[in-house]
Amino acid sequence: MRKIFSFIFIVVMATLVLAGCSSNSQSTSGEAADEQNSSSDFPNKPINMIVAYSAGGGTDTSARTLQPFLEDELGVTVNVINKPGGAGWVGWMELANAKPDGYTIGYLNSPNIASGLVNPTMERSIGLGDFVTLGNQVADPGAIAIRKDEDRFKNFKELIAYAKKHEVTTTATGVAGDSHLITLKLNKMLGTKFRPVQFDSTANSRSAFLGGHVDVLVTSVGEAYTLHENKQLKMVAVTAEERSPFVPDVPTTEEAGFEPVISMSTRGLAAPKGLDPEKVEILRDALEKAIKNEKHVKKMKELGTAVLYKSGEEYMELLQKDLESIKGLKDLLGW
């Protein structure tokens, strides 16, 4: 009798062990299937697109112009989420630390982000390697503008002559950001006494300038274009090798009779590192089609902003070049 009970006990235990193994196997295969399905039906819910600056600025405008075209390509809602502060770093940190599931993407702005990574006083805990670049949308040359009612100087040549003898305040959006670098380059190359005043966004710096609290607006062509066209300000120079096709009446610094001052800002999209490669390709493909859409290019042109598409890999190379360029300006920045 004991042998019978022992045999039955052994059979029952073996059955339970086999059932457990089968359950674990099914669970593992089920998880793998769920993971595969999560990529195959991606995206299936709204995507948040972080903009590290305030509403109304150039990056925000670029994002909202791209938004409907990206939604058409992805088939889901794309929400523009403004996260201003820290000269862009509030938004960039949130993007880097977001869950890498493809439902949080965001804009990177350079040279601003490159400058923050090089700045030794910042001690950033992240780097370019914490992002998966998706593609570049915009390349915007710098612009120098004065108010329409300015009576101390009427053009770039007069501005430089005045700034060599008097302190003149200029707008800037972040230490070693594009607008700040333009001011520093002007001081070094032309012997001017421009003093940069820092703001947390272009929208705020623009408001301060128009309100008469800052003498000169240093920004990008795209961010000053509409105000220039509406006669609310006057662009007096662009920091490019050639005139911008959007403002052909505005000379380069070289054409105005000075050394060429070259500066350009770029805006592209990225996701947190660790994103599934299949999702990366889905986002990159959708972004390329959205950026290259003729209607999108036309709308950006109406805003005075030049579209320059770069693939994900090309965009990372562009950011890395900016990083090396900023390292070469450490002396100028006092780093």
Secondary structure, DSSP 8 states (H G I E B T S, - for coil): -HHHHHHHHHHHHHHHHHHHHHHHHHHHHHHHHHHHHHHHT---S-EEEEESS-TTSHHHHHHHHHHHHHHHHHSS-EEEEE---GGGHHHHHHHHTS-SSSSEEEEEEETHHHHHHH-TTT--S--GGGEEEEEEEEEEEEEEEEETT--S-SSHHHHHHHHTTS-EEEEESSTTSHHHHHHHHHHHHH---EEEEE-SSHHHHHHHHHTTSSSBEEEEHHHHHHHHHTTSEEEEEEESSS--TTSTTS-BTTTTTS-----EEEEEEEEETT--HHHHHHHHHHHHHHHH-HHHHHHHHHTT--EEEEEHHHHHHHHHHHHHHHHTTHHHHT-
